[in-house]
Amino acid sequence: MNMPWTLARRTARNAAKPLDAVEVALADGLGLALASGVRALASQPTCDTSAMDGYATAGPGPWTIVGRVAAGDPVPSVFLRCGEAFGVATGAPVPDGADRVLPVEICAVDGALLTEAASAQCQHAACQHHDNCTRRVAPPHIGKHIRRRGEDWSAGDELIPAGSVVTPAVLGLAAGAGHDTLLVHRRPRVAVIVTGDELLHSGPPRPGRVRDAIGPMLPGLLAGAELLGTTHLRDDPAALADALTFGAADLLATTHPRDNPANAPTAADPLPANAPTFDTADVLVTCGATSVGPADHLRRLLADLGAEILVSGVACRPGHPMLLAVLPDGRYVVGLPGNPFAALAAVLTLLRPLLDTLGGHTARPPVTAWLQDACAHPRDTRLVPVVRTGGEVVPAGHDRPGSLWGAALADALAVVPPGHEGGEVELLTYAGQRPV
């Protein structure tokens, strides 16, 4: 009996543990998940700094200007006394004793004497009569325009928790907090095995032969993972068993028996001596051979290899023949159906949650939208290509299991539960990123 879609997805998420943690340079962490939270190595700011170009002052004016400091200069070794001022640039350290910064536009300087401008020009963006406007710039209150030491964070504060995705902003924040490296979970390593006597890998389809659409689609769906390579195989159980066991890449990859019968390798041919192997893969993704037809050998081969089947079919349309298993050596096998849209559904149902867990990514709350269309199935969950229109989504159409037309037009796939009669549904994105 096929497993309910929500249970299958949860099973895939819980089937693994995060991979080992590695320390990488900041630039190499982009897209990975933090294995340890990012903590501040110093307070921010590290000293009192000016938020404006102007003058740091102490007490009421007028003030005597006793010095000047620029951004990047050391903290002035002075203590401002009442009636003194110090010229400061934006980001420059503010001398001790300063109680505010007067922006330069409201300052009047005569030699070493600083006063507030008698008629500071109006700065109101909407005003068309600055010169005659009665609205003047008010002097800043105590503490204004000074960023105090530790105002943003103190040394030791956790800024980003473990499990968070390393985004460009996280990289910038980590650098600003003093880090040169990050501790992240390594990328899951994925190997792909595409099967099918009917597949072409170049040129237009023709009667009896179709282009492989799954192989070109998969790399963009493996965001955060490392693709080791792709093997293309005939519909032969021995060849598939060899690929699962030995992991030879590109075995029968470039030639199909019906394309070049004289030179085509057969399942009995030995593995090339220089063929790369997938024994370092964390996940093997097979495309095709998951159903119950005469060319569908995967389930029997997994049983022969002693694999543990975690998911064997999902109550989902399209993609119900999908499966998830664990080989005795610990590698995971995700079986995608041979129809391209069904394969996409299986990626989002089983493969993506599994890779997220292996990569250490924490689960995020689902994104939802309103789907009025009653396009539900009475028993199975439907994954429907949809287009956003404001706060709602509408079906994109063209959603046959063998066609990616609707998915290519869509913004996301809507998860439509059995019997759905209109309302809020979960959305799954798939354009090379995790669902958000």
N, C-alpha and C positions, 0 to 999 in steps of 0.2 A: 504494500500500500504506500502511495506517495506521501511524503512528509509535508505537513503544512508549511507554507512559505516562510512565515515568521519564525517557526521553530527551526527550519533549515538554516536560515540566516544566522540565528542565534547559535546554532550548533557550529557553524563555520567560524564564528567569532570566538567561541570558547574552545575550539579544537586544539589551539596551540598556546604557547607562551611566548612572550617577546624574546627575540634573538639577543645574543650577547651584546654588551655595551662596548663601544670603541671611542677613543678620543680622536677627534679630527680637527683640523684647522677650520676656522670660521667658515670660509668659503665652501668647504667640502661638506658642510652640514645642511645646506639648503634642501628643504623638502623632507628631511629625516625627522624622527621624533626624539625629543630629549629623554635620555635615560636618567638624568639628574636635573633638578631644578637649577635655573640660572640665578645665582646670588650676587649681590653687589660686592665688589672687592674694595670699593671706596664709597664714601658718601657723595651725594650729588645734590647741589654743588659741593665741591670740596672746601670752599670758603664762601663768605658773603661776596656776591658779585652783582654788578649793575645790569639791569635789564634795559637800560637806555643809554644813549650818548648824552652826556650832560655833566652835572656837578653833584658829587656827594657832599651833603651839608650837615652841620651840627647846630642845633638850636635855631632861633629865629634870625632872619637877615637884618641888615646886610652882612655879607661874609667876606672874609679875606681869603683869597685863593693861595694855598700854601704848597701846591704841587699838582702833578698830573700823572695818570697811569693809563696804560693801554692794555688791550686784551693780550694775554700771554706774558705780561710782566709779573714779577713776584708780588706778593702782598706787600703794600707799603708799610714800612716800619715806623709808622706814625700813629698817634691817637688824636683824632680831631677834637679840638676843644670847641666850646660854644662860640659861634661866630666865625668858624673856619670852614673852608670848602676845598674840595679836591676834584680836579677834572678827571672824569672817568669815561671810558668808551664802553659800548655794549659788550658784556662778557668779561670786563676787567674786574679784578678784585677791588672791593670797597674797603677803605681804611677803617680800622676800629674807631668807634665813637660816632660814625655817621648814622643819622636817623632817617634819611630819605635821599633820593636822587631827584634833582630838578632837571627835567629834559631841557636840552639846549635851546629849544624853540621858545621857552618862556624865561630865558635868562638874558640879563643885560650885563655886559662886562666892560668895565672901565679900568684898564690897567690890571691891578691885582684885586679890584673891588668887584664883587658879584652882587647884583640885586635882581629881584624879580622884575621882568619887563613891565613898564608902566601900563602898556596896552598890548599885552600879548595877543597876537593875531588869532582870530577865530579859526579853529581847526575842524569845524563841523562840515562833514562831507557834503551835505545838502545845501549849505549856505552859498548864495550867489553874491553876497555883499560883504566879504570878509573885512574889508577896511573899515566899514561903518557899522559893523554888527556889534550889538551891545553884549553879546555872549562872549565872554573872554575865558581863556584857559585858567581854571582854578589851580592854585598851588597844590601839589600833591600832599596827601596826609602823611602822618608819621609812618615810616616803613615802606612807603610807596616806591616802586621801581627798584627795590633791593631784593634779590633772591638770596635767602638766608642759607647758610651751610646746612646740608642735610634736608632741605625743604622737599626735594623730590623723593629721596630715599636715604637710608643710613647704611653704612657698611654692614654686610651680613644679611640684609633683607632679601627674601626670595622675591624675585621679579617675575619670573615665568616658571610655572610648575612643570614637573616631569610629565611626559606624555604629550606635551604641546608640539605642534609642528613648527619646525624652524623655517620661518618666513624671512623675507628680506628685512622686515622691521625687527624681527627677533635678532637677526645678525647685527643690525645697527645698535640695538639696545645692549646686546652682550658686549660689543666692542666699547660702547660708552661706559659700561659698568666695569671695564678693565680686563675682559677676557680675550685671550688669543686663540683658545681652543674651546670645544664643547664636547660633552660626553653624550653620545647619541647611540641609539640602537642601529646596528648595521642594516643595510638594505637586504631584504629577502632576495635570494637568487632564484630565478625562474627559468625553466627550460620548457620549450613548446614543441609538441609532437602533433603534426597535422597529418591525418590519414585520409585516403580516398583515391580510388582508381579513376574517378571522374574529374579530378581537379586539374586545371591548367594554372600555370604560374606566370604566364605572359600572354599577350594578345587577346583578341575577342573570344567569347564563348562560341561554341558551335554545337550542333545536335549531338547529344550524349555527353558533352563535356562542358563544365562550368569553371569560371575563374574562382580561385581560392580567395574569398573575401575575408575570412577569419584571420589568416596569417598577417595581412597588412593592418588589420584593425587592432590586433592585440597589443603591440608595443605602446600605443597611446593610452591603453587602459591600465598599464602597469606602473603608473606614477608612484615613485618612491621605491620601486623594485629594480633589480638588475637583471636584464634579459641576457642569459648566457648564449642563446642561439635557438634556432628552429630546425627541426628535423621533419622532412616530408616523406611519408611512407605510403606504400601500396596497402590495399586492404588485405593484409596477410597477417595472421596471428603470430607467426614466428618473428616477423620483422618488428611488430609491436612489442612482443615479449623482449626482444633484444634491446629495443630502445628503452623500455622500462627498467631492464636489468643492468645493461651496460651504458645506456645513455649516449650512444654514438650520434653525433650531430651531423646533419646533412647526408645521412644514409639515404640513398635513392632520392636525393633532394633536387637534382637538376635535370633528371631524365625520367620520363614516364615510359613504361613498356610499350604503350601504343604510339608514343611519339617517335621512338627509335628502337624498334624491337631487337635489332642486331646488337646494339651496344648497351642496352639497358641492363642494369644489375638486377638480380633476382633476390628473393628472400633467402636463398641458399648461399649467396655470395658471402665471403668472410667480411668482417668489418675492416674498413681501411686502417692501415697501421697508424696513420697520422690523424685519425678522426678524433676531434675533441669529444670529451665525455661530459656527462651531466651528473657525475657522482657527487659533485659539490653543490648541486641544486638543493634548495629547500623545498621547492614546489615543482612538480611536473604537471604541465597543463596539456591534456590531450584534446584534440578537436576531432569529433566524429567517433564512431564505434561505440557509442554509449547506449544505443537502443537495443532492440531484441531481434533485429533482422539478421540475415545470413552473414553479413559483413561486420556485425557488431560483436567484437570479441572481448572488449575491455573488461566487463564484469567477470567473465570466466577466467581471464588471465590474472586479474587481481586475486581471485580466489586461489588459483594455482600458486601464486607467489606468496600466499599467506597474509595478504593485506587485510587490515581491519576496515570494513566499510562503515563509514559514519553516516553518510546520506546516500540513499539509493533511490533516486527519484523524488521529485518535489511536485506538490499540487500547485502547479504554476503554468500559465500559458502566456508566451511560449516557453519552451525549455524544460518540460517535465522530465526528460530522461537524464538530466544532469546528475552528477554524483561527486562524492568526496570520500577519499580513502587515505589510509596511512600505511605505507610499506613497512616491512619489518625493520628496515634500516633507518626509519624515522622520517623519510621523505614523504611529503604529502602529494597526492594525486587529485587533481580537479579535472573531472571529465566534462567537457563541453559538448553539447549536441552539434551535429554537422551543419544544421541550418544556421546561417549567419545571425539573424535576429535572435533565435533561440540561444545561440552561443553568447551573445551580448547579455541576455537575461541571466544566464548562468554565471557570467563574470560578476555581475552586480549582486547576485544572490549568494554565491559561495566564495568565489575567488577574491573579490575585493575585501570582504570582511576578514578572511583568513590572512591576507597580506597585511591588513591594518594591524591585526594582533601581533603577527610576527615582527612587524616594524615598530611595535611599541606605541602605536597611536591610540589615544583614548577615544572611546565612543563619543560621538557628538549628538546632541538632540536633533531629531529629524526636522528637515525643512518641509513644510506642508503648504498646500494651496487648495482652493475650492474647485472641485470638479463637479459640475452640475450633470454632465452626461451620465446616464445610467448604462454604462458599458460593462457591467459586471458579468461574471460567469456564476452559475448557481453553486458550484462546488470549489472551484479553483481560484487562486489569486491571479489577476491579470496584470501584466506590466505593459502599460499603454503609452506610446510616444505622445507627448503633449507639448503644446506651445503656450507660453505665458501670454495672457492678456490682462494686464493690471494685476489684481489679486487673485485672478482665476486662471485656470488652465483649460484648454480645449484639445480634444484628440487631433493629432496631425494626420491620421489616416495612414494608408499604405503599410499596414502592420502585419503582413503575412510572415510566418516564421522564417521563410527562405529569403526574405528581402530586408535590406537595411534602409530602404527609401524613407519610410516614416521616421526611423531613428535618426537619419541624417538631417531631416527637416526639423526635428524636435529640439526643445530646450532641455528636456528631461524625460524620464519614464515615470509615470504615475503608478503607484502601487494601489491597485483597485481590489479591495477584499471581496470575497464571495458575497453575492447578494447586495452589493453597494447600490444605493438608490440616489446618490448625489450627496455631496458634502465634502468635508476636508479629507485629503489623501496625502500620503507621504510622497515626496519627490526624490528620485535618484538621478544624479548627474553622472555623466560618463565621459566628458570631453577632456580626458587626460588629467583629471584631478579627483581627489577624494570628494564624496558627497558633502555638501556644505549646507 
